[in-house]
Structures are given as C-alpha cells and as structure tokens.
Amino acid sequence: MNKGHAVDNQLGATLRAWRDRLSPKAVGLPVDRARRSPGLRREELAELAGLSVDYLVRLEQGRAVSPSEQIVVSLARALRLSQDERDHLHRLAGFRPPQDQRVVHDIPPSMRRLLALLDSTPVAVFAADWQLVWWNPRWAALFGDPTRIGTEERNLVRLRFPVASDRGRLTSWPVIPVNAEAADRALVADLRRAAARFPDDPRVTELVAGRVAGNPRFAAFWADAAVGRHAEDRKTIRHPDIGEVNVDCDVLTDGDTDLKVVAYTAVPGSEDESRLESAGIISPPRSDA
C-alpha cells in the first residue's frame, strides 16, 4: 500500500479504531489473557457483522473501498455505534445517513432520572417537532396547566405561529421573548432541521404545511431556509399572581432522540428568582385562564 493510499483510507482507519475500542465483554464474548489488545479481533467483528474475515481485512487496509449499504449497516450494528457515529460511517462509505422514520415522544429512563433531579426549577420536555411531552409541577405553575387543552394543541410552534383552526394556547398567560423575531426564526430553523431528520413523519409534515399555508409570518421565515438548533432565549412572563418575571430559557437537546429539555432559571439573588420561587408554591393555575 502506498503512502497516499494510506492517508486517504479514512474508512478503514475508522473501522480499525472502533474495533480496537470495543471490548469482547461488551458484545458477550469471553475475555482471555492471550489478547494483545483489549478490542475485538478481526474474526470476531467479521462474525458479528456477517462478513468474511478476508473482506474485513481488505476494508481496514483500504483495498476494498466501496462496501454495500447493507454491509455498512451490519458493521454499525456490530460495532455498537452511536447515531452520530453510524451517520459518519455511512458518509465515509459514500452513502447518505439513514433517516429516522418518526419523531420520538418517549423519554428514556436515564433522562427521566435526570429530570427528577431538576424538580426545583420549571422544566419541560419537547419532542423534535416542539410537541410538549412532559412537564413538572413548577413548569405548570409558571406557565399554566397544559392539561386544560388537547394533546395536539400542546405545541410551541402552534403557539408562536397560530392558524385559524388552532383551538387552544399552550400557555395560560403572555410569554414575551426579549427578541421575538430572533426567537421565532430560531424556532423555525430548528423545525426545518426536524423535518429533514424525520421526513416520513406525517405530524411534522402536517405541522409545517399548515403553518406555511395559514401563517404568513411562519411562511416568510420558512422561505429563508435556515437550519439550526434552538438553544437559548430570554423571556418575560406576565403571571397573574406574581406579576412579571424575567427568566433565562436554556434548551438541551438529546443527540439520539432530539428530545429537548427546556429549563427556566433566573439570576441568583434577584427579585425574578424570588418570584420564580413564588410561582412554584402558589395555588394551582386557574382553570379559567
């Protein structure tokens, strides 16, 4: 193998690195003392992926450079790759990453454990299409109880870009971003990203089509074709019992599911922090709000 070929062999080098890091124990194989490295042997990975050892050797050495998509999928599964790594492997092999079929609404157990540790602050979880899927009592106290409206209406895009057919409001009282246009543009850019990742999800398709047809402001932002993540914002909430409270909104997105953990905090020691604390201990939100 010449030097130039070795430098260009990103696919083979990546496969070798991922094979070396995967322990036999992680895939249910016995661990023996005769191993020269902690990772899988070529024959072990080949068996797990359903390939010949010779073909895997040629892939790693750069003598086979065009594996089929089926082989790439098998290798990704055998190597226990994360979604980002799986997508990277597809690109190295010359394929588009596989698209997920539907937006995820189920919260993984590990995320639920994390959310339980955040019970002292208003927190909610939104799906990739900004559908509200979970909230804690402090979130409901600050924004209003979401159960007063139908499940389909609990969507931030519907709130920010209503159309004539919308029947409810996600929040019971005004929530005003410091920079409404920037916040809304970021929301639309994030939704475009979700639409690209979940092209076969009818809920996302319907949500976008309905806003484009029925909300000129959304249609204008959508036409900009911006793509990105909605990460943070600052808002003023006009609460009927505690008055105006200024909060920072931070969005933490899970890379595997695109679920968004949205947390609201105030500057420590500020009057806003005191009001935010009051919102968590006042009586339940008014059902007629």
C-alpha positions in Angstrom: 0.0 0.0 0.0 1.4 3.4 -1.0 1.6 6.3 1.4 -1.0 8.3 -0.4 -3.5 5.4 -0.2 -2.9 5.0 3.5 -3.6 8.7 4.2 -6.8 8.5 2.2 -8.1 5.3 3.9 -10.4 7.1 6.4 -13.0 4.3 6.2 -10.5 1.6 7.1 -8.7 3.6 9.8 -12.1 4.4 11.4 -13.2 0.8 11.4 -10.0 -0.3 12.9 -10.2 2.4 15.7 -13.8 1.4 16.5 -12.9 -2.3 16.5 -10.0 -1.7 18.9 -12.1 0.2 21.4 -14.9 -2.4 21.6 -14.3 -4.9 24.3 -15.3 -8.6 23.9 -17.2 -8.4 27.1 -19.4 -5.6 25.7 -20.6 -7.9 22.9 -20.9 -11.1 25.1 -17.6 -12.7 24.1 -15.2 -14.3 26.6 -12.1 -12.4 27.6 -8.9 -14.4 27.6 -5.4 -13.4 28.7 -3.8 -14.2 25.3 -5.2 -11.0 23.7 -2.6 -8.5 22.6 -5.2 -5.6 22.7 -8.4 -5.1 24.6 -10.5 -4.7 21.5 -12.2 -7.2 19.2 -10.2 -9.4 16.8 -11.0 -9.2 13.1 -12.6 -12.6 13.0 -14.8 -11.7 16.0 -16.1 -8.5 14.3 -16.5 -10.3 11.0 -18.6 -12.9 12.6 -20.8 -10.3 14.4 -21.3 -8.4 11.2 -21.8 -11.5 9.0 -18.7 -10.8 6.8 -15.7 -12.8 5.8 -12.5 -12.1 7.6 -10.8 -11.5 4.3 -13.2 -8.8 3.3 -12.9 -7.0 6.6 -9.1 -7.1 6.3 -9.4 -5.5 2.8 -11.8 -2.8 4.2 -9.4 -1.9 7.0 -6.4 -1.9 4.7 -8.1 0.2 2.1 -8.1 -2.4 -0.6 -11.9 -2.6 -0.5 -13.3 0.9 -0.7 -17.0 0.5 -1.8 -18.9 -1.6 0.7 -22.6 -2.0 0.1 -25.0 -0.1 2.3 -26.2 -3.4 3.9 -22.6 -4.1 5.0 -22.3 -0.6 6.4 -25.5 -1.2 8.4 -24.2 -4.5 9.7 -20.9 -3.1 10.7 -22.5 -0.2 12.5 -24.7 -2.6 14.5 -21.8 -5.0 15.3 -19.6 -2.1 16.5 -22.4 -0.7 18.7 -22.1 2.7 17.2 -24.0 5.8 18.4 -26.3 7.5 15.9 -23.6 10.2 15.1 -21.0 7.5 14.6 -23.4 5.5 12.4 -24.1 8.5 10.3 -20.4 9.2 10.0 -19.7 5.7 8.8 -22.4 6.0 6.1 -20.8 9.2 4.9 -17.3 7.6 4.8 -18.7 4.8 2.7 -20.4 7.2 0.3 -24.0 6.9 1.5 -26.5 9.3 3.0 -27.1 8.6 6.6 -30.3 6.6 7.2 -33.3 8.7 8.1 -35.3 8.1 11.3 -38.9 7.4 10.5 -40.8 9.1 13.3 -40.3 11.8 15.9 -39.6 10.3 19.3 -42.0 11.1 22.1 -40.9 8.5 24.7 -38.5 9.8 27.3 -35.6 7.3 28.0 -35.2 6.1 31.6 -31.9 7.9 32.0 -33.4 11.2 31.0 -36.3 10.7 33.5 -33.7 10.2 36.3 -32.1 13.4 35.3 -35.4 15.3 35.2 -36.1 14.0 38.7 -33.1 15.9 39.9 -34.4 19.2 38.4 -37.6 19.3 40.4 -36.7 22.7 42.0 -36.9 24.6 38.7 -39.5 24.8 35.9 -38.6 22.1 33.4 -40.4 20.7 30.4 -39.5 18.2 27.6 -40.4 18.8 24.0 -40.1 16.4 21.0 -38.2 17.3 17.9 -41.4 19.0 16.4 -41.8 21.1 19.7 -44.7 19.0 20.9 -44.8 19.2 24.7 -44.4 15.6 26.1 -43.6 16.1 29.8 -43.5 18.9 32.4 -43.0 19.2 36.1 -45.3 20.9 38.6 -43.2 24.1 38.7 -43.5 24.4 34.9 -47.3 24.2 35.1 -47.3 26.7 38.0 -45.3 29.2 35.9 -47.0 28.8 32.5 -50.4 27.3 33.3 -51.6 23.7 33.3 -51.3 22.1 29.9 -54.0 19.5 30.6 -56.7 22.2 30.1 -56.1 21.9 26.3 -56.0 19.0 23.9 -52.8 17.0 23.4 -52.4 18.2 19.8 -52.5 21.8 20.9 -49.6 21.4 23.3 -47.1 22.5 20.7 -44.8 25.5 20.8 -44.8 26.0 17.0 -48.6 26.2 17.1 -48.4 28.7 20.0 -45.9 31.0 18.2 -47.5 30.7 14.7 -51.2 30.1 15.1 -53.6 29.5 12.3 -57.4 29.8 12.2 -58.0 26.1 13.0 -56.0 26.2 16.3 -58.2 25.8 19.3 -56.0 26.4 22.4 -53.0 28.1 23.9 -50.0 26.2 25.3 -49.5 28.9 28.0 -52.3 30.5 30.0 -50.8 34.0 30.1 -48.4 36.1 28.0 -44.8 34.9 27.4 -42.8 37.6 25.7 -39.3 36.8 24.3 -36.8 39.6 24.6 -36.2 39.4 20.9 -39.4 37.8 19.4 -38.2 37.7 15.8 -34.8 36.1 16.6 -36.6 33.5 18.9 -39.2 32.7 16.2 -36.6 32.4 13.5 -34.6 30.1 15.6 -37.7 28.0 16.3 -38.5 27.7 12.6 -34.8 26.8 11.8 -35.0 24.1 14.4 -38.2 22.8 13.0 -36.7 22.7 9.5 -33.9 20.5 11.0 -36.5 18.2 12.4 -38.4 18.0 9.1 -35.1 16.9 7.4 -34.3 14.3 10.0 -37.9 12.9 10.1 -39.1 13.3 6.5 -41.6 10.5 6.8 -43.4 11.7 10.0 -46.9 12.8 9.0 -47.2 15.0 12.1 -44.2 17.1 11.1 -45.3 17.3 7.5 -48.8 18.4 8.5 -47.5 21.0 11.1 -45.2 22.6 8.5 -47.8 22.6 5.7 -50.4 24.1 8.0 -48.2 26.9 9.1 -46.9 27.7 5.6 -50.5 27.9 4.3 -52.1 29.6 7.3 -49.5 31.9 8.9 -47.7 34.4 6.6 -45.0 35.1 9.3 -44.1 31.4 9.5 -44.1 31.1 5.7 -41.7 34.0 5.4 -39.3 32.5 7.9 -39.6 29.1 6.4 -38.7 30.5 3.0 -35.4 31.7 4.4 -34.3 28.0 4.5 -32.3 28.5 7.7 -31.4 25.3 9.6 -30.2 25.2 13.2 -30.9 24.4 16.8 -32.9 26.5 19.2 -30.6 26.6 22.2 -31.4 29.6 24.5 -33.7 32.6 24.9 -34.7 35.2 27.5 -38.4 35.7 28.2 -40.7 37.9 30.3 -43.7 36.0 31.7 -46.7 38.1 32.8 -48.1 35.8 35.5 -51.5 36.7 37.0 -50.4 36.1 40.6 -46.7 37.0 40.8 -46.6 39.7 38.1 -43.8 40.0 35.5 -40.8 37.6 35.9 -37.8 37.6 33.7 -36.3 34.1 33.0 -33.5 32.6 31.0 -34.6 29.7 28.9 -32.0 27.0 28.1 -32.6 24.1 25.7 -30.6 20.9 26.0 -31.1 18.6 23.0 -30.5 14.8 23.3 -28.5 13.8 20.2 -30.1 10.4 19.8 -33.8 11.3 20.1 -33.8 15.0 19.5 -35.9 15.4 22.7 -35.4 18.9 24.1 -35.1 19.5 27.9 -36.2 23.1 28.4 -35.3 24.7 31.7 -36.2 28.2 33.1 -34.0 30.0 35.6 -33.5 33.5 37.0 -30.4 35.4 38.1 -29.4 34.2 41.6 -30.4 36.6 44.3 -32.6 38.7 42.0 -36.2 39.7 42.5 -37.0 37.5 39.5 -35.6 34.5 41.3 -37.9 35.2 44.3 -40.9 35.5 42.0 -39.9 32.3 40.3 -39.8 30.6 43.6 -43.2 32.0 44.5 -44.6 30.6 41.3 -43.7 27.1 42.5 -45.6 27.3 45.8 -48.7 29.3 44.9 -52.0 27.6 44.4 -52.6 25.6 41.1 -53.1 27.7 37.9 -56.6 28.9 37.3 -58.7 26.6 35.1 -60.5 29.5 33.5 -57.3 31.4 32.5 
